[in-house]
């Protein structure tokens, strides 16, 4: 059971790294953001473009940081650290709850 939980956590961490990398390397906003904004990237003022790219990088860094943190905590969980599940829960909740 523990190995299955760790495997799922590793998958979640890797997804966090993938999404983090995607957002960190973004040069324009995502297609769904263009739809929500009702404007194409070229229609935005350069100042707004800079703010959007900065926010994408902040989100990307947060997702990458979450992925790395969960991967490291998986080692503690595998070694039997009783605090590791709670750390994973709290760190994930703090990161993901604002998105709800």
Buried (B, 14 or more C-beta within 10 A) or exposed (E): EEEEBBEEBBEBBEBBBEBBBBBBEBEBBEEEBBEEBEEEBEEBEEEBBEEBBEEBBEBBEBBBBBBBBBBEBBEBBBEEEEEBBEBBEEBBEEBEEEEE
